[in-house]
Amino acid sequence: PYPSGYIYFDHFSHDNIVSKPEVEATLFFSCQNTRYPTREPTREPTTVEPTTTPTTSAPTMAPTANCTTLTINSFTDIGCGGIMDKIVGDYLWSGHDHWHRSFWYGVGDTEGSSIYYAILHYKWAVNNGDGFVAILNDTHRQPPGYDAELAYPGPEWFTWDVVDLTNPFVVYCQVRFKYFCYGTGVPTEAPTPSPTTAEPTTAEPSPSPTITPTDAPTLSPTLAPTLSPTLAPTSSPTLDCLGLELSGTDSELDGLYRRLDTLEAGRYQWRKNHDGDGQIFWSTSVFHRSWIIYSAQLNQHW
């Protein structure tokens, strides 16, 4: 029921269509030969052998999905006296405005100009940056006036009404132009005439090998090896022991303990993780100097 291409839509969450829409969007419709696209890929190719030729006779000459750079050329002034000449040139896409439409800003000769969707007129506009705006009034497609079905070299001519922003509803004059889309940045007008560097990175190969080899290799090995290795390893090397598991008390003291960052009597201490207040610490009491397992709740000391 819809034509192919970009179509402008207003979205309402109610049936009062004369009110301001909540969302204004440009949707893209593309008709397919199949009844419905499948949600999952087929398990095997649809043909036994790959096709010997492309499925279409020629590639699409004017895709619409990517318009990173928009270039206006083939410009005709209709009674404007040159006030819109500044809009001829290149524009770079800078994302979407708060109306969910693309926005292009001028670069180089078009600096200060811009292309956007003018909500005041509900039309695409080209602003020359000096108080005058060209308004396109026959399409809501995005980019403006661009049609995927048109053959190279690009879209057809369109006539734009030029208005003075101080009186935006009175047509001051008209302009006609074509524009082109590019998927990359601003294209150069011609290839570079010469390599990027004037001379090769090196004027000539590296010099001949050195006349004489380097001095003798490193000195002879040391007269004697280093001293003997360290004595036998310690009988009880230190451990990080960030956590430990206690068992054998047959009480709630058994379980997992975590090491605390604070020291008790110059040594680490551990606290029970769950189910109790068990502690393991080093005691320097006058009655004993030893490791203690203690619980105030259970009134137990080990």
Secondary structure as UniProt FT lines:
FT   STRAND          5..11
FT   TURN            17..18
FT   STRAND          23..29
FT   STRAND          69..78
FT   TURN            81..84
FT   HELIX           85..87
FT   STRAND          89..96
FT   TURN            98..99
FT   STRAND          102..107
FT   HELIX           108..110
FT   TURN            111..112
FT   STRAND          114..118
FT   TURN            119..122
FT   STRAND          123..127
FT   STRAND          132..136
FT   TURN            144..145
FT   TURN            148..149
FT   TURN            152..153
FT   STRAND          158..164
FT   TURN            165..166
FT   STRAND          167..182
FT   STRAND          243..246
FT   TURN            252..253
FT   STRAND          255..264
FT   TURN            265..266
FT   STRAND          267..272
FT   STRAND          279..283
FT   STRAND          290..295
FT   TURN            296..299
FT   STRAND          300..301
//
